Amino acid sequence: MKLKKGLNLLDVFCIASGAMISGLFILPGLAYEQAGPGVLAAYVLAGILALTGVLSQAELASAMPKAGGTYFYVTRSMGAAVGTVYGLITWLSLALKSAYEILFMAGMAVILIKLNVHIIAILFCLLFLAINLVGVKEAGRVQVYLVMGILAALALFCLCAYPSMHARNFQSQIPVRIESMISTAGFVFISFGGLLKIASVAEEVKNPGRALPLAMIQSLAIISLVYIIVIFVSIAVQGNELAGAKMPIASTASTFLGSFGKYFFAVAAVLAIITAANAGIMAASRYPLALARDEMLPEILCHINRRFQTPHPSILLTGLIIMAAFFVDIKILVKAASSVLILTYLFTCLAVIILRESHVQNYQPQFRSPFYPWVQVGGMVGFLVLLFGIGLEALLVTCVLAVLGFLVYWFYGRASADQEFALLHLVERITARELTTHSLETELKDIIHERDEVLKDRFDHLIEACPVLDIEESITLDDFFRRAAVAMAEDLHVDSDTLFHLFLEREKESSTVLNPFLAIPHIIIEGEHHFDILLARCKEGIVFSDDAPQVHTVFMLIGTKDERPFHLTSLAAICQIVQDPEFESRWMKAKKTETLRDIVLLGKRKRHV
């Protein structure tokens, strides 16, 4: 059963923005304590590096909008072993991030509700689980209202703070050093983890090829700008008093709005954390679903509720992990989550390089990262610097999670690891050996059909079953027609000699060559309700005539008189497909006969369903 496509562009934008904006109400005080006014540069650095990952992730998401997001991309580019380890640690990191957000919210709620903080946190977690169990559309709608309200509150914060801003407050006692800025950039990188959450719910997005890249880039640009402006205002108002503030926005607001400002923005902080925690559970729960679909985790985790069309077992397991994490030190949660998120962006950049350089034919993203491969290479170098700058403790936690992920793969998932991945195609390309089947190409073709909401028509079904000839050497027209007649005779219940002579007679009447690259021979046979197509490629060319000595592509159409309307429909479909400027290049580069078939099946044309 498929997940329901219930998220539009606004929903996706708010899922990412809500997940990112929560960090503004928690981390700036701690970050200022480390870097002083250099915290602004740290956020700019983190945002620039996030952009390299976002451009890569936008490309991957537009090509493969599947549940599990980056787990799916890594598995299909680097294999099941790497993918399983990566998917599990990313799932746990998102769960850890949600846990620290809920704990922070519970800590503020203790002021009003005299209960143990862990009990309050568990109650909050159960509330978010209930929202996500009911449906992704409902969870997305909650995000929209919350994010719009928070952005309006932050705009009010900046306007009211203007009279209280002073340039002298940028003269900090905390020295500004490059090492501290890099370390702080790694520390606050968790703030940009919301962009990871979009990819994990990609399968539930309407028109994902357009909506996902647009929402990712817009949310990063807008929320990064909000971060810089609000932190600049907070430093200008508070100066050194910002250092170590647990509620930096609320404490800054109390300076110029008194107790009203403090409590108003404390409520805004709670709302911001609600958006992050809600989005975190939504995103994290799609990782066990994706792993279970690939048989890397028990099958029960890929079950989808028929009524709500949400993955209930995966959501509930994620909730249990989050509640267990409530009893872990909050600083370890932040650092571990940040280190894994940095790894996520690093692997995303690497996945784009592998998929592009492997020349997998059906890797067809609707958005392509600009300045390839420099964006990816620069991002990977920057992420490595951040990763080692974040601290040994976080790296150790990440290594422990990675070891646990590998053990799950080795003792459970290894027996089912039969997916083909793009790295094999890259090795095959370098070594010129037949290492791959067509399974990855077929999977990508099916994803494109699902992404573009393609409903197959009769022409699609014919192409899926039709014979395909792939000829290396140059041949004469007679030789080609004889091979084609033999290939088509059995299915049409017609003698191959009869077909051969009909082909020759048709070509003598008038040439079926449309251009030096393409020919479409078509004949009428006796009988009723018969129609078939043959695809052919000749790498060195078929000698149709002196004017067309090197025809590389042939579509052969054979049908009875009663199929005349469909005959014309097929001709129109072929003409639309071959008009693609990249058709000839893809056709000649195709490695296998099934790849030739896929080029036709994925061609842009009007379908008659």
C-alpha positions as CSV (number, residue, x, y, z in Angstrom):
1,M,0.0,0.0,0.0
2,K,1.3,3.5,-0.9
3,L,1.6,6.5,1.3
4,K,-0.9,9.3,0.6
5,K,0.3,12.4,-1.3
6,G,-1.2,15.0,1.1
7,L,1.5,17.7,1.2
8,N,1.6,20.7,-1.1
9,L,4.4,23.3,-1.6
10,L,3.4,25.4,1.4
11,D,3.2,22.4,3.7
12,V,6.6,21.3,2.7
13,F,8.1,24.8,3.1
14,C,6.6,25.0,6.6
15,I,7.8,21.5,7.6
16,A,11.4,22.5,6.8
17,S,11.1,26.1,8.2
18,G,9.4,24.9,11.4
19,A,12.1,22.3,12.0
20,M,14.9,24.9,11.4
21,I,13.4,27.9,13.2
22,S,13.1,26.2,16.6
23,G,16.9,26.4,17.0
24,L,16.7,30.2,17.1
25,F,14.9,30.0,20.4
26,I,17.4,27.6,22.0
27,L,20.9,27.7,20.6
28,P,22.1,31.4,20.1
29,G,22.9,32.0,23.7
30,L,25.0,28.8,24.0
31,A,26.6,29.6,20.6
32,Y,27.4,33.2,21.7
33,E,29.1,31.8,24.8
34,Q,31.5,29.9,22.5
35,A,32.2,32.5,19.8
36,G,31.0,35.9,21.0
37,P,29.9,38.2,18.1
38,G,31.6,35.7,15.8
39,V,28.4,33.7,16.2
40,L,27.0,35.6,13.2
41,A,29.9,34.4,11.1
42,A,29.4,30.9,12.4
43,Y,25.7,30.9,11.3
44,V,26.7,32.3,7.9
45,L,29.3,29.5,7.5
46,A,26.8,26.8,8.6
47,G,24.2,28.2,6.2
48,I,26.6,28.3,3.2
49,L,27.7,24.7,3.8
50,A,24.0,23.7,4.3
51,L,23.4,25.3,0.8
52,T,25.8,22.9,-0.8
53,G,24.0,20.0,0.8
54,V,20.6,21.4,-0.1
55,L,21.4,21.8,-3.8
56,S,22.6,18.2,-3.9
57,Q,19.6,17.0,-1.9
58,A,17.2,18.9,-4.0
59,E,18.6,17.2,-7.1
60,L,18.3,13.7,-5.5
61,A,14.8,14.4,-4.2
62,S,13.5,15.6,-7.6
63,A,14.9,12.4,-9.1
64,M,13.8,9.9,-6.4
65,P,11.0,11.2,-4.2
66,K,10.8,8.2,-1.9
67,A,10.1,7.7,1.8
68,G,13.3,7.6,3.8
69,G,14.9,10.4,1.7
70,T,18.6,10.3,2.0
71,Y,18.7,6.7,3.1
72,F,17.1,5.8,-0.2
73,Y,19.7,7.9,-2.2
74,V,22.7,6.5,-0.3
75,T,21.5,2.9,-0.7
76,R,20.8,3.3,-4.4
77,S,24.2,5.0,-5.0
78,M,26.5,3.2,-2.5
79,G,24.9,-0.1,-1.6
80,A,22.8,-1.8,1.1
81,A,25.6,-2.0,3.7
82,V,26.4,1.7,3.6
83,G,22.7,2.6,3.3
84,T,21.6,0.5,6.2
85,V,24.2,2.0,8.6
86,Y,23.5,5.5,7.3
87,G,19.7,5.0,7.5
88,L,19.8,3.8,11.0
89,I,22.1,6.5,12.4
90,T,20.1,9.2,10.6
91,W,16.8,7.8,12.0
92,L,18.3,7.9,15.5
93,S,19.8,11.4,15.1
94,L,16.4,12.8,14.0
95,A,14.9,11.0,17.0
96,L,17.6,12.5,19.3
97,K,17.0,15.9,17.9
98,S,13.2,15.6,18.5
99,A,13.9,14.3,22.0
100,Y,16.0,17.4,23.0
101,E,13.4,19.7,21.6
102,I,10.6,18.0,23.6
103,L,12.7,18.0,26.7
104,F,13.4,21.7,26.4
105,M,9.7,22.3,26.0
106,A,8.9,20.2,29.0
107,G,11.5,22.1,31.0
108,M,9.6,25.3,30.4
109,A,6.2,23.7,31.0
110,V,7.4,22.6,34.5
111,I,7.0,26.3,35.5
112,L,3.2,26.0,35.0
113,I,2.6,22.3,35.6
114,K,4.1,20.9,38.8
115,L,5.1,17.4,37.4
116,N,8.3,15.6,36.8
117,V,9.9,16.9,33.6
118,H,10.2,13.5,32.1
119,I,6.5,12.8,32.6
120,I,5.6,16.0,30.8
121,A,8.0,15.2,28.0
122,I,6.4,11.8,27.5
123,L,2.9,13.4,27.4
124,F,4.1,15.9,24.8
125,C,5.6,13.0,22.8
126,L,2.3,11.1,22.9
127,L,0.5,14.1,21.6
128,F,2.8,14.5,18.6
129,L,2.5,10.8,17.9
130,A,-1.3,11.0,17.8
131,I,-1.1,13.9,15.3
132,N,1.3,11.9,13.1
133,L,-0.8,8.7,13.3
134,V,-3.9,10.5,12.1
135,G,-2.3,11.7,8.8
136,V,0.5,13.5,7.1
137,K,-1.9,16.2,5.7
138,E,-3.1,17.0,9.2
139,A,0.4,17.1,10.6
140,G,1.5,19.4,7.7
141,R,-1.5,21.7,8.3
142,V,-0.5,22.1,11.9
143,Q,3.0,23.2,10.7
144,V,1.6,25.9,8.4
145,Y,-0.3,27.7,11.2
146,L,2.5,27.4,13.7
147,V,5.3,28.6,11.3
148,M,3.3,31.6,10.1
149,G,2.5,32.7,13.6
150,I,6.2,32.4,14.7
151,L,7.5,34.4,11.7
152,A,5.0,37.1,12.5
153,A,6.1,37.1,16.1
154,L,9.8,37.5,15.1
155,A,9.0,40.4,12.8
156,L,7.3,42.1,15.8
157,F,10.4,41.3,17.9
158,C,12.8,43.1,15.4
159,L,10.5,46.1,15.1
160,C,10.1,46.6,18.8
161,A,13.8,46.1,19.5
162,Y,15.1,48.8,17.2
163,P,15.1,51.7,19.7
164,S,17.1,49.5,22.2
165,M,19.9,48.5,19.8
166,H,23.4,49.8,20.5
167,A,26.6,49.3,18.5
168,R,28.8,49.1,21.7
169,N,27.2,45.8,22.5
170,F,29.2,44.1,19.8
171,Q,32.4,44.8,21.9
172,S,32.5,41.4,23.5
173,Q,34.8,40.1,26.2
174,I,34.7,36.8,24.4
175,P,37.6,36.7,21.8
176,V,36.6,36.0,18.2
177,R,38.8,33.2,16.9
178,I,38.5,31.2,13.7
179,E,38.7,27.9,15.6
180,S,35.8,28.9,17.8
181,M,33.7,30.0,14.8
182,I,34.2,26.7,13.0
183,S,33.4,24.7,16.2
184,T,30.3,26.9,16.8
185,A,29.2,26.4,13.1
186,G,29.3,22.7,13.7
187,F,27.4,23.0,17.0
188,V,24.6,25.1,15.4
189,F,24.5,23.0,12.2
190,I,21.7,21.0,13.8
191,S,19.5,24.1,13.2
192,F,19.6,23.3,9.5
193,G,18.5,19.7,10.0
194,G,14.9,20.6,8.9
195,L,16.0,20.4,5.3
196,L,16.7,16.7,5.9
197,K,13.1,16.2,7.0
198,I,11.7,17.3,3.7
199,A,13.5,14.5,1.8
200,S,12.2,11.8,4.2
201,V,8.6,12.6,3.5
202,A,9.2,13.2,-0.3
203,E,6.9,10.3,-1.3
204,E,3.9,12.1,0.3
205,V,4.4,15.4,-1.6
206,K,2.3,16.5,-4.6
207,N,4.3,17.3,-7.7
208,P,7.6,16.5,-5.9
209,G,9.8,17.2,-8.9
210,R,9.0,20.9,-8.5
211,A,7.8,21.3,-4.9
212,L,10.7,19.7,-3.2
213,P,13.6,21.7,-4.7
214,L,11.6,24.9,-4.5
215,A,10.7,24.4,-0.8
216,M,14.2,23.4,0.2
217,I,15.9,26.4,-1.4
218,Q,13.2,28.9,-0.2
219,S,13.2,27.6,3.4
220,L,17.0,27.7,3.7
221,A,17.2,31.2,2.2
222,I,14.4,32.7,4.3
223,I,15.2,31.0,7.6
224,S,18.9,31.7,7.3
225,L,18.1,35.4,6.8
226,V,15.7,35.3,9.8
227,Y,18.5,33.7,11.9
228,I,21.1,36.4,11.0
229,I,18.7,39.3,11.5
230,V,17.3,38.1,14.9
231,I,20.7,37.2,16.3
232,F,22.1,40.5,15.2
233,V,19.2,42.3,16.9
234,S,19.7,40.2,20.1
235,I,23.4,41.0,20.3
236,A,22.8,44.7,19.6
237,V,20.3,44.8,22.5
238,Q,21.9,42.5,25.1
239,G,25.6,42.2,24.2
240,N,27.5,39.9,26.6
241,E,24.3,39.2,28.6
242,L,23.2,36.9,25.7
243,A,26.0,34.4,26.6
244,G,24.6,31.2,28.0
245,A,21.0,32.4,27.8
246,K,18.7,29.3,27.8
247,M,15.9,31.3,26.2
248,P,17.8,34.0,24.2
249,I,14.8,35.6,22.4
250,A,12.6,35.8,25.5
251,S,15.4,37.2,27.6
252,T,16.2,39.8,24.9
253,A,12.5,40.8,24.6
254,S,12.3,41.3,28.3
255,T,14.9,44.2,27.9
256,F,12.5,46.4,25.9
257,L,9.1,44.8,26.5
258,G,9.4,43.9,30.1
259,S,7.7,40.8,31.6
260,F,5.1,40.8,28.8
261,G,7.9,40.4,26.2
262,K,9.5,37.6,28.2
263,Y,6.4,35.5,28.5
264,F,5.1,36.3,25.0
265,F,8.3,35.0,23.3
266,A,8.6,32.1,25.8
267,V,5.2,31.0,24.3
268,A,6.6,31.6,20.8
269,A,9.6,29.4,21.7
270,V,7.2,26.7,22.8
271,L,5.3,26.9,19.5
272,A,8.6,26.8,17.6
273,I,9.7,23.7,19.4
274,I,6.3,22.1,18.8
275,T,6.8,22.6,15.0
276,A,10.3,21.1,15.2
277,A,9.2,18.1,17.3
278,N,6.1,17.4,15.1
279,A,8.2,17.6,11.9
280,G,10.9,15.5,13.5
281,I,8.6,12.6,14.4
282,M,7.1,12.8,10.9
283,A,10.5,12.6,9.2
284,A,12.2,10.1,11.5
285,S,9.4,7.6,11.2
286,R,9.9,7.3,7.4
287,Y,13.4,5.8,7.9
288,P,12.3,2.5,9.5
289,L,9.6,2.3,6.8
290,A,12.2,2.6,4.0
291,L,14.6,0.2,5.6
292,A,11.8,-2.4,6.1
293,R,10.7,-2.0,2.4
294,D,14.3,-3.1,1.5
295,E,14.1,-5.9,4.1
296,M,16.8,-4.4,6.2
297,L,14.4,-4.3,9.2
298,P,11.3,-6.5,10.0
299,E,8.5,-6.3,7.5
300,I,6.0,-5.1,10.1
301,L,7.6,-1.6,10.0
302,C,6.6,-1.0,6.4
303,H,2.9,-1.6,7.1
304,I,0.7,1.4,6.3
305,N,-2.6,2.0,8.1
306,R,-5.5,1.6,5.5
307,R,-7.7,4.3,7.1
308,F,-5.1,7.1,7.7
309,Q,-2.4,5.9,5.1
310,T,0.4,6.5,7.6
311,P,3.1,4.0,8.8
312,H,1.7,3.4,12.3
313,P,4.3,0.7,13.4
314,S,7.2,2.9,12.3
315,I,5.8,6.0,14.0
316,L,5.2,4.2,17.2
317,L,8.7,2.7,17.3
318,T,10.2,6.2,16.6
319,G,8.1,7.5,19.6
320,L,9.6,4.8,21.9
321,I,13.2,5.7,20.8
322,I,12.4,9.4,21.5
323,M,11.0,8.7,24.9
324,A,14.1,6.5,25.8
325,A,16.3,9.4,24.7
326,F,14.7,11.7,27.3
327,F,17.0,10.1,29.9
328,V,20.3,11.0,28.0
329,D,22.3,14.2,28.7
330,I,20.9,17.0,26.5
331,K,24.3,18.3,25.3
332,I,25.2,14.9,24.0
333,L,21.9,14.8,22.2
334,V,22.7,18.1,20.4
335,K,26.2,17.2,19.5
336,A,25.4,13.7,18.3
337,A,22.5,14.9,16.2
338,S,24.6,17.7,14.7
339,S,27.4,15.3,13.8
340,V,25.0,12.9,12.0
341,L,23.3,15.7,10.2
342,I,26.8,16.9,8.9
343,L,27.4,13.3,7.7
344,T,24.0,13.3,6.0
345,Y,24.9,16.3,3.9
346,L,28.4,14.9,3.2
347,F,26.8,11.6,1.9
348,T,24.3,13.6,-0.1
349,C,27.0,15.4,-2.0
350,L,28.8,12.1,-2.6
351,A,25.6,10.4,-3.8
352,V,25.2,13.1,-6.5
353,I,28.7,12.6,-7.8
354,I,28.3,8.8,-7.9
355,L,24.9,8.9,-9.7
356,R,26.1,11.4,-12.2
357,E,29.4,9.8,-13.0
358,S,27.9,6.3,-13.2
359,H,25.8,7.5,-16.2
360,V,22.8,5.6,-15.0
361,Q,20.3,6.2,-17.9
362,N,17.2,6.6,-15.8
363,Y,18.6,9.0,-13.3
364,Q,16.6,12.0,-14.5
365,P,16.2,14.7,-11.8
366,Q,13.9,17.6,-12.6
367,F,16.3,19.9,-10.8
368,R,20.0,19.7,-11.3
369,S,22.5,21.2,-8.9
370,P,24.4,24.1,-10.5
371,F,28.2,24.3,-10.6
372,Y,28.6,20.5,-10.5
373,P,30.9,19.1,-9.2
374,W,32.5,22.1,-7.4
375,V,29.5,22.6,-5.1
376,Q,29.6,18.9,-4.0
377,V,33.4,18.8,-3.6
378,G,33.5,22.1,-1.7
379,G,30.6,20.9,0.5
380,M,32.3,17.6,1.4
381,V,35.5,19.4,2.4
382,G,33.6,21.9,4.5
383,F,31.6,19.2,6.2
384,L,34.7,17.2,7.1
385,V,36.2,20.3,8.7
386,L,32.9,20.9,10.7
387,L,32.8,17.2,11.7
388,F,36.2,17.2,13.3
389,G,35.7,20.7,14.8
390,I,32.5,19.6,16.6
391,G,34.4,17.6,19.2
392,L,35.5,14.0,20.1
393,E,32.5,13.2,22.2
394,A,30.0,13.7,19.3
395,L,32.3,11.6,17.0
396,L,32.4,8.8,19.5
397,V,28.6,8.7,19.8
398,T,28.3,8.7,16.0
399,C,30.8,5.8,15.7
400,V,28.9,3.8,18.3
401,L,25.6,4.4,16.3
402,A,27.4,3.4,13.1
403,V,28.7,0.2,14.6
404,L,25.2,-0.7,15.8
405,G,23.9,0.0,12.3
406,F,26.5,-2.3,10.8
407,L,25.6,-5.1,13.2
408,V,21.9,-4.8,12.2
409,Y,22.9,-5.1,8.6
410,W,25.3,-8.0,9.1
411,F,23.1,-10.1,11.3
412,Y,19.7,-9.2,9.8
413,G,19.7,-7.3,6.5
414,R,22.7,-8.9,4.7
415,A,20.7,-11.9,3.5
416,S,18.2,-9.7,1.7
417,A,20.7,-7.2,0.3
418,D,20.1,-7.7,-3.5
419,Q,19.6,-4.1,-4.6
420,E,21.8,-2.9,-7.4
421,F,23.5,0.5,-6.8
422,A,25.0,3.2,-8.9
423,L,28.6,2.7,-7.7
424,L,28.6,-0.7,-9.6
425,H,27.7,1.2,-12.7
426,L,30.6,3.6,-12.1
427,V,33.0,0.7,-11.6
428,E,31.7,-1.0,-14.7
429,R,32.2,2.2,-16.7
430,I,35.8,2.4,-15.5
431,T,36.7,-1.3,-15.9
432,A,34.5,-2.1,-18.9
433,R,33.1,-5.2,-17.3
434,E,29.5,-6.4,-17.1
435,L,28.9,-6.0,-13.4
436,T,25.3,-4.8,-13.5
437,T,21.8,-6.0,-14.3
438,H,19.0,-3.6,-15.2
439,S,17.3,-3.6,-11.7
440,L,18.4,-0.1,-10.7
441,E,17.3,1.3,-14.1
442,T,13.9,-0.4,-13.7
443,E,13.5,0.9,-10.2
444,L,14.4,4.5,-11.2
445,K,12.0,4.2,-14.2
446,D,9.1,3.2,-11.9
447,I,10.0,6.0,-9.5
448,I,9.8,8.5,-12.4
449,H,6.4,7.2,-13.4
450,E,5.2,7.5,-9.8
451,R,6.8,11.0,-9.4
452,D,5.2,12.3,-12.6
453,E,1.9,10.5,-11.9
454,V,2.1,8.7,-15.2
455,L,-0.9,6.5,-16.1
456,K,0.3,3.9,-18.6
457,D,-1.6,3.6,-21.9
458,R,-1.7,1.0,-24.6
459,F,1.5,2.3,-26.2
460,D,3.4,1.9,-22.9
461,H,2.2,-1.7,-22.5
462,L,3.3,-2.5,-26.1
463,I,6.7,-1.0,-25.6
464,E,7.2,-3.0,-22.4
465,A,6.6,-6.3,-24.2
466,C,7.9,-5.6,-27.7
467,P,11.1,-7.1,-29.3
468,V,14.2,-5.0,-29.3
469,L,17.1,-5.4,-31.7
470,D,20.5,-4.0,-30.8
471,I,23.0,-4.4,-33.7
472,E,26.7,-3.5,-33.4
473,E,27.9,-3.7,-37.0
474,S,26.7,-1.8,-40.1
475,I,24.2,-3.8,-42.1
476,T,22.2,-3.6,-45.4
477,L,18.5,-2.8,-45.5
478,D,17.6,-6.4,-46.6
479,D,19.5,-7.9,-43.8
480,F,17.8,-5.7,-41.3
481,F,14.3,-6.3,-42.6
482,R,15.0,-10.1,-42.4
483,R,16.1,-9.9,-38.8
484,A,13.1,-7.7,-37.9
485,A,10.7,-10.1,-39.7
486,V,12.0,-13.1,-37.8
487,A,11.7,-11.2,-34.5
488,M,8.0,-10.2,-35.1
489,A,6.6,-13.1,-37.0
490,E,5.7,-15.4,-34.1
491,D,3.7,-12.9,-32.0
492,L,1.8,-11.7,-35.1
493,H,1.2,-15.3,-36.4
494,V,2.5,-14.3,-39.8
495,D,5.2,-16.0,-41.8
496,S,8.6,-14.2,-41.6
497,D,9.1,-14.3,-45.4
498,T,5.7,-12.6,-45.9
499,L,6.7,-9.8,-43.5
500,F,10.1,-9.4,-45.1
501,H,8.5,-8.9,-48.6
502,L,5.9,-6.4,-47.2
503,F,8.7,-4.4,-45.6
504,L,10.6,-4.2,-48.9
505,E,7.5,-3.3,-50.9
506,R,6.6,-0.5,-48.5
507,E,10.1,0.9,-48.6
508,K,10.0,0.9,-52.4
509,E,6.8,2.9,-52.5
510,S,8.3,5.7,-50.5
511,S,11.2,6.0,-48.0
512,T,10.3,5.7,-44.3
513,V,13.4,7.6,-43.3
514,L,12.4,10.7,-41.4
515,N,15.9,12.1,-40.9
516,P,19.5,10.7,-41.3
517,F,19.2,9.2,-37.7
518,L,15.6,7.8,-37.7
519,A,13.3,5.6,-39.8
520,I,9.7,4.4,-39.0
521,P,8.8,1.6,-41.4
522,H,5.1,0.7,-41.0
523,I,3.0,-1.9,-42.9
524,I,-0.6,-3.3,-42.9
525,I,-1.2,-7.1,-42.5
526,E,-4.3,-9.3,-43.0
527,G,-6.6,-10.1,-40.1
528,E,-8.1,-8.2,-37.1
529,H,-7.0,-6.8,-33.8
530,H,-3.3,-7.2,-34.3
531,F,-0.7,-4.5,-33.7
532,D,3.0,-4.7,-32.7
533,I,6.1,-2.6,-32.5
534,L,9.8,-3.3,-32.8
535,L,12.6,-1.1,-31.5
536,A,16.0,-1.3,-33.1
537,R,19.4,0.4,-32.8
538,C,22.3,-0.1,-35.1
539,K,25.4,1.5,-33.7
540,E,27.3,1.6,-37.1
541,G,24.1,2.4,-39.1
542,I,21.6,0.7,-41.4
543,V,22.1,1.5,-45.1
544,F,18.5,2.5,-46.1
545,S,19.6,4.3,-49.3
546,D,22.4,6.4,-50.7
547,D,20.8,9.4,-49.1
548,A,20.4,7.6,-45.7
549,P,23.5,5.3,-45.3
550,Q,23.6,5.4,-41.5
551,V,20.2,5.2,-39.8
552,H,20.7,4.4,-36.2
553,T,17.2,4.3,-34.8
554,V,14.2,2.3,-36.2
555,F,10.6,2.0,-34.9
556,M,8.8,-0.7,-36.9
557,L,4.9,-0.7,-36.7
558,I,2.8,-3.6,-37.9
559,G,-1.0,-3.7,-37.7
560,T,-4.2,-4.8,-39.2
561,K,-6.6,-2.3,-41.0
562,D,-8.9,-2.1,-38.0
563,E,-6.0,-0.8,-35.9
564,R,-5.5,2.2,-38.2
565,P,-6.5,4.8,-35.5
566,F,-4.0,3.3,-33.0
567,H,-1.4,3.2,-35.8
568,L,-1.6,7.0,-36.1
569,T,-1.6,7.4,-32.3
570,S,1.6,5.4,-32.1
571,L,3.2,7.4,-34.9
572,A,2.3,10.6,-33.0
573,A,3.7,9.2,-29.7
574,I,7.0,8.3,-31.4
575,C,7.3,11.7,-33.0
576,Q,6.8,13.4,-29.6
577,I,9.5,11.2,-28.0
578,V,12.2,11.7,-30.6
579,Q,11.8,15.5,-30.5
580,D,13.6,15.5,-27.2
581,P,17.0,17.2,-27.9
582,E,18.7,14.6,-25.8
583,F,17.0,11.6,-27.5
584,E,19.8,10.8,-30.0
585,S,22.6,11.1,-27.3
586,R,20.8,8.8,-24.8
587,W,19.9,6.3,-27.5
588,M,23.5,5.9,-28.7
589,K,24.9,5.8,-25.1
590,A,22.4,3.1,-23.8
591,K,24.3,0.1,-22.5
592,K,21.5,-2.6,-22.8
593,T,18.4,-3.4,-24.8
594,E,16.3,-2.7,-21.7
595,T,17.8,0.8,-21.5
596,L,16.6,1.4,-25.1
597,R,13.1,0.4,-24.0
598,D,13.2,2.7,-21.0
599,I,14.2,5.7,-23.1
600,V,11.0,5.3,-25.0
601,L,8.9,4.6,-21.9
602,L,10.2,7.7,-20.2
603,G,9.9,9.9,-23.2
604,K,7.8,13.0,-22.8
605,R,4.5,12.6,-24.7
606,K,0.7,12.9,-24.4
607,R,-0.9,9.7,-23.1
608,H,-4.3,8.4,-24.1
609,V,-5.7,6.6,-21.1
